[in-house]
Amino acid sequence: MPKDRRHFSDEGFLANLDQPPFTDLIVGALLGFFVLHPTAMVLVGQDVSLQTIVASIGTSLSAYFAFIGMMTGFAGGMLRYQLKKQNRKLAKANEKLSAAVTERESLLRIISHDITNAMVSASAALTIVERRAHTTQMSCRNSADFVEIASEAQETLANAQQLLDFTKRMLAIQSGKMVMQLERLDLRPIVTSAAALYKEKAEAKRLEMDVHLPDADVFCAVEPVVLRNTVFGNLISNAVKFSLPGRTVRIELTRRNGRAYFSVTNIGPCIPDNLADRIFSPEACTTRPGTCGEQGTGFGLPLVAQFAEMMQGTVWVESVCEEGAPDLENGDVCRTTFTVDLPTA
């Protein structure tokens, strides 16, 4: 939870309310005997000293004021108990509210991050069509090229529409109107489709996308739209962003011990130590520019972790220095691999 959000279950606050109940009685009795009792003695004109107070132990007057103190302490203890009970209720309500706010923020990130990527890819494809239409003659071969590019643009826009539909379904799931359904699907075509989404970006940086898929089917229970765009797509986009131009982005899907492993490896700047441990946190500021100055939002990797978990998966990163590679101005060159594992179905 962000630091600027107040939380009713603050340890320092509730800790002051957790003393044992008998403490109220003891403290009340002591206050009654050492405060109320001497005060009453002063009011009636008696001499008050430590000796006279100690001598009065066991008298009916001292017992009376000690009893009053105990009852006052008991009333205070009951009030404290009710206050602690109410604060715990508020803490639970606040946790539910915070969770709901976090989920809503995640959905907004899907809209602002992943759909933006899809729209940009479609726009780039349509721009190529427009430029070629002005500089080439419409031969049969060129016509086929335009049809292919237009088809890719339409597919990308359809993908954006799927993301919008998925976002609406997630809102319905959170409100209890719908249950999220996972489908038993082969991951291989999903990986291929996710890699195709970033083909243009990779070519712009002279990157080779090396995709390795197993010969046999790899079936998992997944939500295909979010897996392709939010999980696989974000990892591939991140690898392209932080790859040095002219290098290779390796995308691999394997299966072993009842788990499917999807990994993306790139050669580029090392991940700083102060970011490695919190790179999947939605609260941490982890945004860095890419190797060609590409800007990001920091939303992508936290979304990967969140949705991988929803499909019973996990995600982690390993970054190892690349031997023989020249150092960058701002650090070493590393071979960085992001891996997502999912249970096979």
N, C-alpha and C positions, 0 to 999 in steps of 0.2 A: 504494500500500500504506500502511496506517496507520502512523504514526510509532512506535507502541509495539511493532510486530512486528520482531523481530530478523531480519536477513538475512545469510546467510553470505557473500554477495558484496560486503560492505561495501568501498568503494573504499579507505579508509584502511588496512584490514587487508591486503588482497591486494597493495596497492601496495608494502608492505614485503617482499614475496616475489618481486618482479619484476625484481630487479637481474640483469645479464648473468651467465652461468655463470662466465666467466673471472675475475669479481670475486672469487669465493670462493678461487680459486687464488692470486691476487695478495695478497689480504688475509691468507690463511693463510701464505704465504711471508714476508711482512713481520713477522707476529706471531712466526713461528718464529725469524727472524733477530734481531729487536729485543727479544724477550721471553724465549723459551726459551733462546736462545744465551747472553745475559748471565746468566741464572739459572744455567745450567750452569757458567759461568766462576766465579761466586761460590761455588758448591758445591765446586769444586776448589781454591779459594783464590787465584784469579787476580785481578789488579787490573782493575776494570771502570770504563771511562770511554768517552766518545764517541770519543776518539782510538783506543783499543785496539779498540773495536768496528768502527770504520771500517777499521782496519788488518787486521782479520781477514777482510775480504771476499775471497773466492776460496779460503779455506782449506777443507780437507775437513770440519772441524768445523762451520763456518758453513753449508756446503752441506748437511750432514746435518740440521741443525735447520731450515733453510729447507725441505728436502724433507719433513720431518715436518709442518711447518706447512701445506705445500701439500696433503699427503694429508688432514690434518685439515679443511682448507677444502673439499677435494673431497667428503669424507664429509658435511660440513655442507650443501654445495650439493645433493647427492643427497637428503638429508633434506628440505631446503627445497623441492625439486622435487616430491617425493612429497606433501608437505603442501599445496602449491599445487594439485596435481592432485586431491587428496581434497576440498579446499575448493571447487573448481569443481564437482565432482560434487554436493557438498552444496548448492551454490548453485542448480544446475539442479533438484534434487529439491525445494528450498524454493520455487522459482518455481512448479513444478507444484502443490505443496501450497497455495500462496497463491492460485493461480488457481482451484483446486477449492473452497477456502473462500469465495472471492468469489462463485463461481457458486451455491454453496449459500445464501449470504446473499441473493443476488438472488431465489432461489426463495422463501425465507422472506418477503422483502419483498412478493412477489406475493400470497402468502397473507394477510399482515397488512394490506396496503394496498388492493389492487384488490378482493379478495373482500369486504373490509370495506365498501367503497363500495357494492358490489352488494347486500349484505345490508341496509345502511342504507336504500337506495332501496326495496327490497322491503318493509321494515318500515314505511317512511313511507306507502307505498301502502296497505298493509293497515290502518294506523291510520285513514286517510281512510275506508276502507270501514266500519270499526267505528263511527266517529263518525256517518257518514251513516245507518247502520242504526238508530242510536238517536234520531236527530232528524228523520227523514223517513219518510213512508209509502211502501210499496213499490208505487208506480205503475209503469206500463210504462216510462216514461222513466227513472225512478230505477233500475229494475231493469237497464236497459241500461247506465246509468252504472256500476253496481256490477260488472256483467260486464266492462266495459272496464277498470276499475281492477284487478280481480282478474286479468284477463288480463295486464296490464302487470306485476303483481307476480310472476306465474308466469314470465313471460319473464325478469325480472330474476334470479329464483332459478335458472332454467335457465342463465343466463349465469354465475352463480357456480359452478354445477356444471361448466360448460365450463372455467372457470379452474382448478378443482381437477384436472380431467382433464389439462389442459395442463401443470400443474405436475408431475404424475406422469410425463407423457411427457418433460418436460425432464430429470427425474432419470434416466429410462431412457436418454436420449440421452447424458448425461454419463458414464454407466457403460458405454457402448458397446453396449447392448442394443437400441438403436433409432436410426435416422437421422431427423433432422428433415426433414419434407417440406413444401415450400412449394407452395401451390396458385395456379394462374393464375385470378385472380378480378377482377371489376369492383369498384373501390374505392367507387363511389357508394353502393350500399346499406350498405356498412360504415360510411361517414361518417354516413349518416342514422341508422343504429342506434346509433352512438356518441353522437351528439347527443341522441338520445331518452333515453339513460341519465341525463342531467343536466338534463332538462326541469324536474323538480320543484325542484331546487336553484336553477335560474335564475329560475323564477317566484317563489320565496321572496324573492329579492333584486330583484324587479321588473326583471329583465333580459330583453331581447329577443334571441333566438338567430336570427341572420340567416345562413341556410345557402345557399351558392351552389355549384351543381354543374354541370358541363358537360353538354351534350346528348348527346355521344357517350360510348361506353364508355371507361373508363380501366382497362385490365387491367395487373395487376402480379403477380409471384410473391411471395406473402405467406403468413404463418400467420394465418388470419382471427381467431382468438380473441384472440391477443396483440396483433394490430394494432388491433382494435376497443377492447379494454379497457386494455391497458397503454400503447400508443402514442397513438392518437387520444383515448381516454378520459381519460388523464392530462392531456393538453394542454387538453382542454375543461374538465375539472374545475379545473385550475389557473387558466384564464381566468375562470371563474365566481367562484372564490375571491378573486381580486385585482381584480375589476371593482367600480367604484363603483356603488351601487344606482341603478337607473333607466337605465343605459347599455345599449349593444348589444355583444354578443359576435358577431363576424363569423367564420364558418367557411367556408373556401373550398377547393375542389379544382380544380386546373388541370393542364394537360398541355402540355409544350413541350420540344422538343429531346430526345425520348426519355426524359424524366423526368416523373414525377407529383409535384406539389407540393401538400401539405396544409398549410394555415396556419390559425392561430387568433389573432384579434386582440381585445384588450380595452383598455378605458380605465381606468386606475387608477394606483397608486403606481409610480414609476420603480424599476427594479431598481438597487440600489446598485452602484457601481463595484467594490467589493470582492467582490461576489457574481457579477457578470456573467461573469467568466472561469472560474469554477469551479462554475457552477450545475448542470452535468451530472455533476459528480464525485461518486462514491459515498462518498468519504472526507471531503469538505468539509461543514461545518455551515452549511447554507443555509436552514434552516427559518425562516419568518416567518409571523406571523398574517395572515389575510385582512382585507379591508376591513370585515367585520362581526365580526371576532374569531375567524374560523374557524382552528382549529389544524391543523397538518400534521405529517408525519413527516420530510420531506426525501427520501423514497425515490422519489417519483414521477418526477421529471425524469431522475435517473440511469438508471432503468429504461427510460425512453423512448429515451435515447441508446444503451443497450446493445442493445435489441431492434431498433431501427432499423438499427444496424450489422449485426446478424445477417441482416437482409433486404437487405443491400447498400445501405443508405440512410444519410443523415446528418441531423442536426438542429441548428438554430441559433436564436438569438434576437436581435431588434432592438427597441430601446426608444428612442422619440423623444418629446421633450417636446410636449405638446398645446398648441398656441397658443390663447390666449384662455380656457384653463381656470383656475379659481382654484387656488391652491396649497393643498396639504394641510398639516396641522400638522407632519408629519414629512418633508415634501419636495414635489417637483413632481408634477404629473399627467402621465403619459406614455401614448402609444399603443404598446403592447407586442405584438409579433407573434412567435409561435413557428412555425417552419416545418420540416416533414419532407419530404425528397425521396426518392423511390424509383425505381428503374429500371423502365420499362414493359416488359411482356412481350408 
